[in-house]
Amino acid sequence: MPAKHPPVPPQEESPDLIVRGGVVLTMIDGRPPVQDGVVRVRGGRILSVDDREGEEPGAEVLDARNGVVLPGLVNTHVHTAMTLFRGFADDLPLAEWLFDHIFPAEARLLDPGTVYWGALLGCLEMIASGTTCIADGYFFQDATLEAVERAGLRALIAQGVIDFPAPGVPRPEDNLAAGRAFLERWSGFSERITTGLFCHSPSTCSEATLRGALALSREFGTPLQTHLSETAGEVDEMLERTGERPVPYLDRIGVLPPGLIAAHAVHLDEKEIALLAERDVRIAHVPESNMKLASGAAPVHAFLKAGLRVGLGTDGCASNNDLDLVREMDTAAKLGKVVDGDPTHLSAETVLRMATSGGAEVMGLEQEIGTLEPGKRADLVVIGLEQPHLQPLYNPVSTIVYSATGADVRHTVVDGKVLMKDRRFTGLDPDEVMDRVNRIARTVGRA
């Protein structure tokens, strides 16, 4: 796990990267935007954020003029390799979509090679739309980890655990052993990448599996992820099977630990929300996937009012169908207002925090990323304001949330390394990746 208290570099050090010009949104509480800001970086960490000019010989310079500089976006729930199934089975109820289409297609298609290229395509899409850190859960995660490492993103990569035959784990009784092997293989591999486990849901994992996954997560010091109360049907199933709703059930069996990352969390009552807050469970809000599958709308304002830590996620491309977290912010803000009937709920500033500093808190990385300040890792993006839909500029936060899309991202930086400059990838060949994925897609028969 990354260090919880990063050292603050001395201000006299010379930077090796400078992001100059534009409006800097540090996302530090109470800190106003820095006009014509300058962000100095050395060794992957931020040296300073101010409006001080000066010559910096030898440093790489990113032009942020006529743009907005902000922390890299944090996608707290994604199945990156599911780009392979973008547009494969649309306009279906979740149970039919998952059990009749996605699970069978995964069984036919997935292997380490296909997951690798699907994950690389997802990394390209997220780099291009300003995401710098992800919480991913899927199968054949060695391949996803290798793709994310090559792409240069920061990530929590979790091996999927489920009590069904799964890609790479055909015998459900081997799911925890496979999870342990994954953790042992990659633990401590990279400062940018943490490994973990993703229990699919309380309705698809037994009590023994849930307990075992938590025990492994504690042993390796990594957050556990799960889907929680995504549909009303899932809640009804748990009530019929256990006599309890999912949240009190998890609490009774001891699988509601601090730091648990719960995705969706749509169908919760007031007592469940209070219990999640008491246990310091973190929420990954995925509004577009919830809308597309007609799962419902999560009570996000109630989460925030209860003191829960909430981040944003896209889910996978099979149920969204994109990984654009900028667009997700717009959806989250507008859906929250409609659900609550209150135009002040989920303001632009609130959802931008959910996508940056809030997402960092969900992943337990708030000491490392999420705000732009000295000592933190240099994960940042520049959104250009050149296009007509971004003018005039009255409020940069509102403009980003309600007017921008991921296609407006100009530069993307992770750990002080420029992954995209002026909309050109510096490390990946998009033509190669898209060609390989399209060749894979031609082998997929529709269910």
N, C-alpha and C positions, 0 to 999 in steps of 0.2 A: 504494500500500500504506500502511496506517496507520503512524504513527511507532512505532518500536520502543522508545523510552524516553519515555513520557508524562511531562509535568511534574507534580509533586506540588503541588496548589493550596495556598496559604497557609491555615493553620487559622483565621485570623481572619476570612476571608470569610464572609459571610452566605449560608446555603443558600437555594435556590429550591424545593427539594423535601426533605421529611423523611419517612422511613419509621420509624415509632415503635412500640415494643412488640414482644412476641414473642421467640422465640429466633433469634439471628442465627448462621447457619453461614457463616463467611467462606471456608471451604475452603482456608485457608492452612495449610500443613503445621505441625502442632504447636500450632495455635491452638484453644483450647477454645471451645465455643459461648458466645456472649454472651447472658446472660439479660436480658430486658427491654431489648433493644438499641435503639439509635438510629442510623440511617444518614442522614447529611447529604450532600446533592448540590447542586452548583452548575454550571451550564453544561454539563451532561451528564457531569460527572466527580464521583467520590466525594470529599467533603471529609474525612469522618471516620466511623469505626465504633466506637461505645462504648456505655456505659450511662448517659451523662450527660444529664440532663434540662435544660430551659431553654426560655425563650420565644424563638420564632423568628418575629417578625412578618413577614407577607408571604409566607411559604413555604407551598406546597401540602403537605398532610399526608396520608399514607396510614396507615391504622390497621392495624397488624400484630399487635395483641393477640390472644392465643389462636391464634397462627400461627407459622410458621417462615419466616424470611427467608433466602434463599440466592441465589447467582449464577444468572442466567438459564441455562437449559439450552441446550446446543449440539448440534444435529443435524448430524452430520458426513457424512451420506449421505441425500439425499432428492431425489426427482423431484416437485417440489411440484405441478405442474399435472396430475399423474396422479390427482388426486382425481376427474378426469373418468371414470376407469375403476374406481372403487371398486366391487367386487362384480361386475364385468363378466365375468370369466373366472376362476372359482375352481376349486380342487381339480384342478389339472393339473400335469404335469411341466414344468420350466422351459422346455425347448426347445419343446414343443408350445404352452405358454402364450404364449411370446414370439413365435415365428415364425408360428403359425397363428391367433393371436387378437390380441395386443397390436399387433404391427407393422401388420397389415392395418387394425385399428381406428384407429390413429394416422394412417395414410395417408388414411382417409376423413374423419376428424373434425378433425384439427389444422389450425389456422390461427392467426394472431396473436390474433384475438378470442377463440377458444375457450381458447387457452393462458392468456390474461390472466385470464379469469374462473375457470378451474380453479386457477390459481396463487393468486388472491385467496382462494378457498375454503380452500386449503391454509394460507395465512397466517392466516386466521381460526382454523382448527383449532389451529395451533401457538401462536398468541398465547393462546388459551383454555386450553392445556395446559402453558404455562410455557416454551416454547422461544423464545429471543430471537435466536439466531444459527443460520444454516443454510449448508450446502455443497450447492448444487443443481446438477444437470446435466440438460439436456434440450434440446429443439428450440424454435425460435421464441423464443429467450431474451431478445430485446428486450422481448417482452411480459411474461415472467416478471420481468425486472428492473423494469419499470414497476410491476408489481403489488407487488413487494416494497418498492419505494421508497414507494409510496402507503401500504402497510400499516405501515411504520416499523420493519421488522426489520433486523437486521444480517446480511450475507450475502456468500458467495462464489458468484456466478452464472456458470456455465460453459456455453458452447455445446457441444452434443454433436457428436462427430466419429466417423464410422463409415464403413466401406467398403461401404455398401449405399445405395440410394436412401433418402433420409430426408426427413421433413417440412421443407419450406423449402429443402432441398438435394437436388433430384431426381437430379443427376449426381454420383456418388461422387467423381469426379476434382476436384470443386469444394469438397470438404469443408474443406480447409485454407484456401482463399481465403475461404470463408464465416466460418471461425473468425477469421482475421485481421481481416476487416471488422468483426466483432462487437467484437473487442478495441479496434480503432481508434475505433469509434463511442462506446464507453462508458468507456474508460480514464480514470481521474481524475474520473469523474462525481460520485462521492459518497465521503465518508469512511466511511460505513457499508457501502458496497457495493463489493466488488472483483470484477472480471471474470476469467474464465479459460476453459480448455478442458477437456473431458471426453472422453478417448478411450474408446470403449465397452468394449473389452477387447482383450487380445493376440490373441484368436482371431477377432475381427471387424474388426481394423485391421491393415493391412500394416505391414511394417517401415518403409517409407517414410513412412506416415501417422504411426506412433508417433514416429519421429525428428522429423518436421516439427512435430508438435504440441508436443514438448518444446522444440524450437528457438523456436517462437513464445512458449511460456510463459516461457522465459528472457528473450526479448527484451522482454516486457512485465512481467517481474518478478512473476509470479503462479504459484501452485501448479498442477500438473497433476493431474487425477483420472482414475481408471480402475477398472473392475471387475477383480478378480484371483482366479483359481482358485475361482470360485463353485461349480462343480460338478465331479464326477469326470470327467464326459464332456468338459468343457472341457480338463482336464489331458490326457486321453487324446488329444484332437484335436491339441493342441500337440505331444505326443510323436510322433504319427504324421507331422505336417507338418514339424517342425523337428528332431526327435530329442532335444528338451530339454523339461523342465518349464517352466512359464511364468516363474518367477522367474529361473533362470539364463539363459533366453532373453532376457528384458528386460535383464539385466545385460550380456550379451554384445553386444547392439546399442546399449548406452549409454543405455537408457531406464529406469534405476532410480536417479533422482536423489534427493538429500536433499529432503525435503518432499513427495515424491510421496504423494498420498492414495489408498490402495488399499482399495476397498470389498469386503466379504465375506471374502476370504482364508481360505476354509474348508479347502481341500485342499492343505496345505503340509507338507513333511517338515522334519526338524530342520535340515538344511543350508539350506533356503530361509528358515526363520525366522531363523537366524543371519545369513544374507546380508542380509535385509531390515533387521535391526537394525544391521548394519555400515554400510549405506547410509543409515540414518536415514529410512527409509520410514515413513509413518504409516498406521495401520490404522483403518478405519471398520467397527466390528462391528455387524452388523444381524441379531440373533438371530431375531426374529419372521419376517422375510422368508425367512431360511434355513430355518426350520422349516416354514413353510407350503408352500414349494416343494420340501421334502425334499432340499434341497441338502446338508445336513449341519450340523455344529456346529463353529465355528472354535475352535482350541486357544488360547483367550484367556489362560489362566493361563501357558501357555508363552510367549506374546507378552510378557506383563508380566515374566516371569522373565528373558527375554532382553534386556529394557530397551527394548522397542518402545513408542512412544507410541500409545495406543489410545483412541479415542473411540467414542461410540455413535451409531447412525443408525437411522432407521425404514425406509428405502427408500421407494418410492412406494406410494400407496394401492391400486394394482392387485395388489400382492403382500404386503400386510401385514394388515389393510386400514385402519389408522389411522395418524396422525402423533403419537401420544401418547408422548412420550419418558419420561414418568413410568412408564407401564406397561412400556415397553421395559427400564427398569432392573430391574424385578422379574423379567422374563423372563430377562435376561442373567445375573443372579445365580443363579437357580435352574437354568437350563440348564448353566451352568458347573460347578455342583456335581454334577449328574447325569452329565455327560460325564466328569468326572475321578473320580467316585466319592469325592469329598472335600467334606464340608459346610463346610470352612473356605475353600475356594477361591471367588474372586469375592465377597468380603464386601460387605455393604451400603455400607460406606465406600468400597471399591474402585470399585464401579459408580457411586456418586454422583460420585466424582472423574472417572470416565470421561465422565460426562454434563456436567461443568462444566469444571474446570481441565484435565482430559485432552483434552476436545474442543477447548478453546482452543489447546492445544499442537498438536494434529493440524492445525489450520487456520493455525498460525503466528501466533496472536493472543494468546499468553500474556502479553504485556506490556500488553495492552489490556483483556482480559476474563478470566473464568474464576474469579476470586476477588474478594471484597469487601474492598478496601483503598484508602487514599487515593491519588488520582492515576489510578486505573483508570476506564474508562467505566462509567457507572451502568446496567448491564444486570442486573436482578434481578427476582426473583419472590417473592411471598408465598403460601405454601400454608396455607390455613385448617385449623384442627383441630376445627371445630364438629361434624363428623359422627361418629356412633357408631363407625364402623370405624377411627377415628383416636384412640380413647381406650381405656385411659389412655396417657399419654405417659411412657415410661421412657427411650427413646433416640430423639431426633428423626431421626437418620440412618436407623435401621432402620424407623421409622414411615413415613418418606417412601418408602423403597425397597420395602418389603414390604406396606404397607397403603394408601398413597395412590394416586390416579389423577389424570390431568390435570384432571378435573372439580373437584378440590379446590383448584385454583389460584384465589386471590382477586384478586391484583393482578399485572400484568405491566408492567415498565418497560424501555425500551430507550433508551440514550443520555440518560437522565434524563427522557425523555418517557413519560408514562403511557399505555399502549396499551389497557389494560383495568383498570377500577377496580370492585371489588365485582361482578365477573363481567359488567360492562357494557363493551362496546367504546366507546372514546372517539373513534375516527376512522373506522371502517368500519361500514357498515350490513349486518348479517348477513342480513337478510331479502332485501335487494336481491341480494346475492351468491348466496345459495342459490337464489333464483328464477331467476337467469340461468343457473346451472349446470344446474338441472333442465330448463330449456327446451332447453339444448344436449344433455343426455342423451337426450331424447326422439327425437333424430335418429340415435342410434347403433343400428344393426342388429347383432344378435348374429352373431358369425362362425360 
